[in-house]
């Protein structure tokens, strides 16, 4: 059995973020529907849910579903960017080694240390500029697959606002389509149809 995080509306029209014990994602949806919930979104897959048969996995029960979800939202982009940046060891490693050597030999405020520090900062800024859009898009696809419509809408609105500032191949049509999907998934069908009408006109 697993403990899946979910977000749903109860019979009193309150938004509930909690966990449900089930054997699969499909079973989780069935159990929640039988309990009278509506607008159900099971957030976890089997890979990310708590395995109740595993002692180490059960330690996550210390945090509530809402606390864990908030932490994931705050850290997922940063963690993905850090993992991607760490792969670029040739440039990153070389700059860090030369920076440390120059500080040890010439001091923190030496010209060579400042130049290398500037190159490192410039490389990090270039990396963020180049990688943030596609990393966010990957997160958006993941949110779409697991029907986390609120998260999908936040990501796509950010990309729509800042698209011109970043290096990205994400088309305007794709952003409109994903935003319309997010709105429809949250029950805002009129807004979704109005947004999707723009795509129909451009065909």
Steps between C-alpha positions, in 0.01 A plus 500: 500500500600859436406839640421735211480876538180645361313827464120500480177676595296348784121502545522836685678650197831524689831436326673204665867408463573166664611142436297193415612139541460301179668233292526716186416843360177361350407345835568836671257677263234232563535522879481879503196506271322252730574733793309777325789714376479691172758670274745232614869527411730223616837674504731201551594215273609165646860623477436811709235363738590374850553124501329393823693170497834682508627637833714773342216614274255515793717765667351750254171468690652738757421783255142565396402469136466879475845561653660251262320648201605855592862384533488328161362812332773719650791269429423309180628766256810578709585131545461425128719798407766397753502145365535625143772748597695234689524297177705777340805399706762592241422872509372518857779285647776683315379845601457397864846343518670805347299732723603312816865483391508874421343584838753283684797642307402863449219570745125549475521852355770433242429593139515142374260378773253775414522421128440129560214577741350725233528223239335253737210738571465575127489128423230441765291789365536370143398152616188633676406706193543199270354222716214644711235497221549136397534388862172674579344346190603152619334576835191622312478175302532304823227712663277447194551122507406480868214750459652758735316776314575783744874432478480475120322836479758673724790369292346590164399848617861557612630384160245716319607807700876452478534311170666792321772519768617142465654282232209269419347315207160463673241637259218739585251235381638247748471746788139585405410130467649411841331797669165403348550141620578624852192721508276220373648260754407742779142529373539842336363376167384837369845653547664189346277510191559873456877446517488198268301701244822692425659173383202420277521839330869454421449166321 
